[in-house]
Amino acid sequence: MALRNGFECLECRQLMDGLISVQTAPFPAFSPLTIGPHRIAAPVLLAPMAGITDAPVRRMALRYGAGLTVSEMVASEALLTGHAEMTLRAEGAGVDIHAVQLAGNEPHWMAEAARLAEASGAAIIDINMGCPAKRVTTGAAGAALLRDLPLATRILEAVRAAISVPVTLKTRLGWDGAEMTAPEIARRAEAIGIAMVTIHGRTRCQFYTGTADWAAIRAVKDAVSIPVIANGDLTQTHDAAAMLAASGADGVMIGRGAQGRPWFPGAVAQHWRTGRAPADPDLAEQRDVLLELYDGWLALYGVELGLRQARKHVGWALEAAAASAGAAPQIAKDARGRILTLEAPDAVIAGIRTFYDQLAWRAAA
């Protein structure tokens, strides 16, 4: 791609903005999701990501049109003991349909944590049986439950029996290629009364390597009648059409594709609904989104922890801004080096403003 002053040519910019159509698979009909009593207007969800999808990020994604957001993974027993980090993860202020994701391997404690979350305002409880992290799977939780279907079933039964709000499940295709247990666990979940299943199109042993296998999700869709949501590697709005065509899923869930871009799930929903990919927000709007989120992190975590929590988000946002402006990646990399080492909130805010001002000036030059 031709660059001028570090920026892509106009045609490349137009392609990125959706002003020139890109040939992709057609979208299926756009339909709301039903999860128990809840009508989810857009079948595009923001994935639960530990250390990332905290309350400020979830509120922002919903503002831009995400149909549903799910909390960071909350360890069930830690929530019950009042662990400060888990309590913050379960925070849902300003979220109309508050979904809390729980993880654990003891049916009793999972049920008790679900009761506590419901009493604290959770409208949906999501059960994590897909996290591949070793610190989770070595405790026989997360994706490790794909290797112990009897225990997984008891957990689902215990949580479903403990609460009145809908219960959903997020998992993977299986532990590895030889143990593709997702269709069976989905059948068991449906029989228990689980309202929806989300499948990440990788096995646990793949972690996040390789490419998500959207077509393999179809076996789960064929196995159950409850809504099935496809997850994994959706990073451009038109990816959703191919994901839906391959999987047959009822909706999509976006994880890493939304890092630094809380508007992205809403953009996917708009592309699906209208057939036209929207442009990213302009640089001034992106700046204001980041500054509002930054205030939200400081308010939620306090200044010291908030500064640390915000750094990864700020870095992703700078990269997203440079990409949407057609700037060379080095511009964002240089800004990251300057801004992420600052310790005072006022200095970080000033650095963010300067970066976006300079990016806009260079784009107009």
C-alpha positions as CSV (number, residue, x, y, z in Angstrom):
1,M,0.0,0.0,0.0
2,A,1.3,3.4,-1.0
3,L,2.0,5.7,2.0
4,R,2.1,9.4,2.1
5,N,3.6,11.0,5.3
6,G,3.1,7.6,6.9
7,F,-0.5,7.3,5.8
8,E,-2.2,5.0,3.2
9,C,-3.5,6.1,-0.1
10,L,-7.1,7.4,-0.4
11,E,-8.4,4.2,-2.0
12,C,-7.0,2.1,0.8
13,R,-8.6,4.5,3.3
14,Q,-11.9,4.1,1.5
15,L,-11.7,0.4,1.6
16,M,-11.1,0.6,5.4
17,D,-14.0,2.9,5.8
18,G,-16.4,0.7,3.9
19,L,-16.9,3.3,1.2
20,I,-15.9,0.7,-1.4
21,S,-17.8,-2.5,-1.2
22,V,-15.9,-5.7,-0.4
23,Q,-17.2,-9.0,-1.8
24,T,-18.0,-11.3,1.2
25,A,-20.4,-14.0,2.1
26,P,-24.0,-12.7,2.5
27,F,-25.4,-12.2,6.0
28,P,-28.3,-14.3,7.1
29,A,-31.5,-12.6,8.3
30,F,-30.9,-10.3,11.3
31,S,-32.9,-11.5,14.3
32,P,-32.9,-10.7,18.0
33,L,-31.8,-13.3,20.5
34,T,-34.0,-14.6,23.3
35,I,-32.3,-15.6,26.5
36,G,-35.0,-16.6,29.0
37,P,-37.1,-13.4,29.5
38,H,-34.5,-11.2,27.9
39,R,-34.8,-10.0,24.3
40,I,-31.3,-9.2,23.0
41,A,-31.9,-6.8,20.1
42,A,-28.6,-7.4,18.3
43,P,-27.2,-11.0,18.1
44,V,-23.6,-9.6,18.5
45,L,-22.0,-10.1,22.0
46,L,-18.9,-8.8,23.7
47,A,-16.9,-11.8,25.0
48,P,-15.9,-12.1,28.7
49,M,-12.1,-11.4,28.8
50,A,-10.3,-11.5,32.2
51,G,-8.6,-8.2,32.9
52,I,-10.3,-6.5,29.9
53,T,-14.1,-6.4,29.8
54,D,-14.6,-4.6,33.1
55,A,-17.7,-2.4,33.7
56,P,-16.4,0.7,31.8
57,V,-15.6,-1.3,28.7
58,R,-18.9,-3.1,28.8
59,R,-20.9,0.1,29.2
60,M,-19.1,1.6,26.2
61,A,-19.7,-1.4,24.0
62,L,-23.4,-1.4,24.8
63,R,-23.6,2.3,24.0
64,Y,-22.2,1.6,20.6
65,G,-24.7,-1.2,19.9
66,A,-23.4,-4.5,21.3
67,G,-26.4,-6.7,22.1
68,L,-25.0,-8.1,25.3
69,T,-21.8,-8.0,27.3
70,V,-20.5,-10.5,29.8
71,S,-18.4,-9.8,32.8
72,E,-14.8,-10.9,33.2
73,M,-14.4,-14.4,34.5
74,V,-15.2,-14.5,38.2
75,A,-13.8,-17.3,40.4
76,S,-16.8,-18.7,42.3
77,E,-15.2,-19.4,45.7
78,A,-13.2,-16.1,45.7
79,L,-16.4,-14.2,45.0
80,L,-18.1,-15.8,48.0
81,T,-15.2,-14.8,50.3
82,G,-15.5,-11.2,49.2
83,H,-12.2,-11.1,47.2
84,A,-11.8,-7.5,46.1
85,E,-10.8,-8.3,42.5
86,M,-13.6,-10.7,41.9
87,T,-16.1,-8.3,43.4
88,L,-14.9,-5.6,40.9
89,R,-15.1,-8.1,38.0
90,A,-18.7,-8.8,38.9
91,E,-19.6,-5.1,38.9
92,G,-22.4,-4.2,36.6
93,A,-23.4,-0.6,37.3
94,G,-25.0,1.0,34.2
95,V,-25.5,-2.3,32.4
96,D,-29.2,-3.0,31.7
97,I,-28.9,-6.8,31.3
98,H,-26.0,-7.7,33.6
99,A,-24.4,-11.0,32.7
100,V,-21.8,-12.5,35.2
101,Q,-19.5,-15.3,34.1
102,L,-18.5,-17.7,36.9
103,A,-15.7,-20.3,36.9
104,G,-15.0,-23.2,39.2
105,N,-15.1,-26.9,39.6
106,E,-17.2,-27.5,42.7
107,P,-21.0,-27.7,42.0
108,H,-21.9,-26.5,45.5
109,W,-19.7,-23.4,45.4
110,M,-20.7,-22.6,41.8
111,A,-24.3,-22.7,42.8
112,E,-23.7,-20.5,45.9
113,A,-21.7,-17.9,43.8
114,A,-24.6,-17.9,41.3
115,R,-27.0,-17.1,44.1
116,L,-24.8,-14.3,45.3
117,A,-24.4,-12.9,41.8
118,E,-28.2,-13.0,41.2
119,A,-28.9,-11.3,44.6
120,S,-26.4,-8.6,43.6
121,G,-28.2,-7.9,40.3
122,A,-27.0,-10.4,37.7
123,A,-29.7,-11.0,35.1
124,I,-27.8,-13.8,33.4
125,I,-25.2,-16.3,34.8
126,D,-22.7,-17.6,32.3
127,I,-20.6,-20.6,33.1
128,N,-17.0,-20.8,31.9
129,M,-16.0,-24.1,30.6
130,G,-13.6,-22.8,28.0
131,C,-10.8,-20.9,29.6
132,P,-7.5,-22.5,28.4
133,A,-5.2,-20.9,30.9
134,K,-3.0,-23.4,32.9
135,R,-3.8,-21.7,36.2
136,V,-7.5,-22.4,35.5
137,T,-7.3,-25.8,34.0
138,T,-4.8,-27.2,36.6
139,G,-7.6,-26.5,39.1
140,A,-9.9,-28.7,37.0
141,A,-12.0,-25.6,36.0
142,G,-12.5,-23.8,32.7
143,A,-11.7,-26.0,29.6
144,A,-10.6,-28.8,31.9
145,L,-14.3,-29.6,32.4
146,L,-14.4,-30.7,28.7
147,R,-12.5,-33.8,29.9
148,D,-14.9,-34.5,32.8
149,L,-18.5,-34.4,31.4
150,P,-20.0,-35.9,34.5
151,L,-18.6,-33.1,36.6
152,A,-19.5,-30.5,34.0
153,T,-23.1,-31.8,34.1
154,R,-23.3,-31.6,37.8
155,I,-22.1,-28.0,37.8
156,L,-24.7,-27.1,35.2
157,E,-27.4,-28.8,37.1
158,A,-26.4,-27.2,40.4
159,V,-26.3,-23.7,39.0
160,R,-29.5,-24.1,37.1
161,A,-31.3,-25.3,40.2
162,A,-30.0,-22.6,42.4
163,I,-31.2,-19.5,40.6
164,S,-34.2,-18.1,38.7
165,V,-32.3,-16.1,36.1
166,P,-31.2,-17.7,32.8
167,V,-28.0,-19.7,32.7
168,T,-25.7,-19.8,29.7
169,L,-22.6,-21.7,28.9
170,K,-19.3,-20.7,27.1
171,T,-16.9,-23.4,26.1
172,R,-14.6,-24.7,23.3
173,L,-14.8,-27.4,20.7
174,G,-13.1,-29.9,23.0
175,W,-9.9,-30.5,24.9
176,D,-8.0,-31.4,21.7
177,G,-8.7,-32.8,18.3
178,A,-9.3,-36.3,19.7
179,E,-11.8,-35.1,22.3
180,M,-14.3,-32.9,20.5
181,T,-16.9,-32.9,23.2
182,A,-18.7,-29.7,22.6
183,P,-21.8,-31.2,20.9
184,E,-22.3,-33.6,23.8
185,I,-21.9,-31.0,26.5
186,A,-24.3,-28.7,24.6
187,R,-26.9,-31.5,24.5
188,R,-26.5,-32.0,28.2
189,A,-26.8,-28.3,28.8
190,E,-30.0,-28.0,26.8
191,A,-31.6,-30.9,28.7
192,I,-30.7,-29.2,32.0
193,G,-32.3,-26.0,30.9
194,I,-29.3,-23.9,29.9
195,A,-30.6,-21.1,27.7
196,M,-27.7,-20.5,25.3
197,V,-24.3,-22.0,24.4
198,T,-21.3,-20.0,23.0
199,I,-18.5,-22.0,21.3
200,H,-15.0,-20.7,20.7
201,G,-13.9,-22.4,17.5
202,R,-10.7,-23.9,19.0
203,T,-9.8,-26.7,21.3
204,R,-8.2,-26.0,24.6
205,C,-4.8,-27.4,23.4
206,Q,-4.8,-24.8,20.6
207,F,-5.1,-21.9,23.1
208,Y,-5.3,-19.0,20.7
209,T,-3.0,-20.3,18.0
210,G,-3.9,-21.1,14.5
211,T,-7.3,-20.2,13.1
212,A,-10.6,-20.6,14.7
213,D,-12.6,-23.4,13.0
214,W,-16.0,-21.8,12.5
215,A,-17.3,-24.8,10.5
216,A,-16.7,-27.2,13.4
217,I,-19.2,-25.1,15.5
218,R,-22.0,-26.4,13.1
219,A,-21.9,-29.8,14.9
220,V,-23.0,-28.0,18.1
221,K,-25.7,-26.1,16.3
222,D,-27.0,-29.3,14.8
223,A,-27.1,-31.0,18.2
224,V,-29.3,-28.5,20.0
225,S,-32.3,-26.2,19.5
226,I,-31.2,-23.4,21.9
227,P,-29.3,-20.5,20.5
228,V,-25.7,-21.1,19.6
229,I,-23.2,-18.3,19.4
230,A,-19.9,-18.5,17.4
231,N,-16.7,-17.0,18.8
232,G,-13.1,-16.7,17.6
233,D,-11.1,-14.6,15.2
234,L,-13.8,-12.0,14.2
235,T,-11.8,-8.9,13.6
236,Q,-13.4,-7.2,10.6
237,T,-17.2,-6.6,10.3
238,H,-17.5,-8.7,7.2
239,D,-15.9,-11.7,9.0
240,A,-19.2,-12.2,10.8
241,A,-21.0,-13.2,7.6
242,A,-18.4,-15.9,6.9
243,M,-18.5,-17.1,10.5
244,L,-22.3,-17.4,10.5
245,A,-22.3,-19.1,7.1
246,A,-19.8,-21.7,8.2
247,S,-21.2,-22.3,11.7
248,G,-24.9,-21.9,11.2
249,A,-24.8,-20.0,14.5
250,D,-27.6,-17.7,15.7
251,G,-25.1,-14.9,16.6
252,V,-21.5,-14.0,17.1
253,M,-19.3,-13.1,20.1
254,I,-16.3,-10.8,19.7
255,G,-13.3,-11.0,22.0
256,R,-9.8,-9.8,20.9
257,G,-11.3,-8.0,17.9
258,A,-12.8,-5.4,20.2
259,Q,-9.6,-4.6,22.1
260,G,-9.1,-0.9,21.8
261,R,-12.3,-0.7,19.7
262,P,-15.4,-0.9,22.0
263,W,-17.5,0.3,19.1
264,F,-16.6,-2.8,17.0
265,P,-19.4,-5.2,18.2
266,G,-21.9,-2.5,17.4
267,A,-20.3,-2.0,14.0
268,V,-20.7,-5.7,13.3
269,A,-24.3,-5.5,14.2
270,Q,-24.9,-2.5,11.9
271,H,-23.2,-4.2,9.0
272,W,-25.3,-7.3,9.6
273,R,-28.5,-5.3,9.9
274,T,-28.0,-2.9,7.0
275,G,-25.6,-4.8,4.7
276,R,-23.1,-1.9,4.8
277,A,-20.0,-1.7,6.9
278,P,-19.8,1.5,8.9
279,A,-16.6,3.6,9.2
280,D,-14.8,3.7,12.5
281,P,-15.6,6.7,14.6
282,D,-13.6,9.8,13.7
283,L,-10.4,10.5,15.6
284,A,-12.0,13.1,17.8
285,E,-14.7,10.6,18.9
286,Q,-12.2,7.8,19.4
287,R,-10.2,10.2,21.7
288,D,-13.2,11.1,23.7
289,V,-14.2,7.4,24.1
290,L,-10.7,6.6,25.4
291,L,-10.7,9.6,27.8
292,E,-14.1,8.6,29.2
293,L,-12.9,5.1,29.7
294,Y,-9.8,6.3,31.4
295,D,-11.9,8.3,33.9
296,G,-14.0,5.1,34.4
297,W,-11.0,3.0,35.2
298,L,-9.6,5.5,37.7
299,A,-13.0,5.7,39.3
300,L,-13.5,1.9,39.5
301,Y,-10.1,0.9,40.6
302,G,-8.6,4.0,42.3
303,V,-5.7,5.9,40.8
304,E,-2.8,3.5,41.5
305,L,-4.5,0.4,40.2
306,G,-6.5,2.3,37.6
307,L,-3.2,3.6,36.0
308,R,-1.9,0.0,35.6
309,Q,-5.3,-1.4,34.5
310,A,-5.6,1.3,31.8
311,R,-2.2,0.8,30.2
312,K,-3.1,-2.2,28.0
313,H,-6.4,-0.5,26.9
314,V,-4.6,2.7,26.1
315,G,-2.0,0.9,24.0
316,W,-4.7,-1.0,22.1
317,A,-6.7,2.2,21.5
318,L,-3.6,4.0,20.1
319,E,-3.0,1.1,17.7
320,A,-6.7,1.1,16.6
321,A,-6.6,4.9,16.1
322,A,-3.5,4.7,13.9
323,A,-5.0,1.8,11.9
324,S,-8.3,3.5,11.3
325,A,-6.5,6.7,10.2
326,G,-4.3,4.6,7.8
327,A,-1.1,5.5,9.8
328,A,2.0,3.4,9.9
329,P,2.1,1.1,12.9
330,Q,5.3,2.7,14.1
331,I,3.4,5.9,14.9
332,A,1.3,4.1,17.5
333,K,4.3,2.2,18.8
334,D,6.3,5.4,19.4
335,A,3.3,6.9,21.2
336,R,2.9,3.8,23.4
337,G,6.5,4.1,24.5
338,R,5.9,7.7,25.6
339,I,2.4,7.5,27.2
340,L,2.5,4.2,28.9
341,T,5.5,5.1,31.0
342,L,3.8,8.1,32.5
343,E,2.7,7.9,36.1
344,A,0.4,10.9,36.7
345,P,-3.1,10.7,35.3
346,D,-3.0,14.3,34.1
347,A,0.1,13.6,32.1
348,V,-1.4,10.4,30.6
349,I,-4.5,12.4,29.5
350,A,-2.3,15.2,28.0
351,G,-0.3,12.5,26.2
352,I,-3.5,10.9,24.8
353,R,-4.8,14.3,23.6
354,T,-1.5,15.2,21.9
355,F,-1.4,11.8,20.1
356,Y,-4.8,12.2,18.6
357,D,-4.2,15.8,17.7
358,Q,-1.0,14.9,15.9
359,L,-2.6,11.9,14.2
360,A,-5.4,14.1,12.9
361,W,-2.9,16.8,11.7
362,R,-0.8,14.2,9.9
363,A,-3.9,12.6,8.3
364,A,-4.9,16.1,7.0
365,A,-1.4,17.1,5.8
